[in-house]
């Protein structure tokens, strides 16, 4: 398997976590995303995926933390389209919490980038 051939490839761990997310096994996904960002602390895709996993489990404070980290790193890397995607995810997080005014602010921030 790919991980045995290249155990330090952060993308492989992110891909495994994504597979778990896709089958709604969010708790099983988190360790893979955690390891991906340990291997590459600037891997904003995995930070976003951590946010998704926590958000889906309704652990909103952790979801928000990882979404904000993802957006910051994406911005630093110049990936503004991905940063906008993360702001959309933050809007969804606040919508799930019935905090509509905050959700609207994040959606507006998303649209301001795109």
Order of alpha helices (4+ residues) and beta strands (2+ residues): alpha-alpha-alpha-alpha-alpha-alpha-alpha
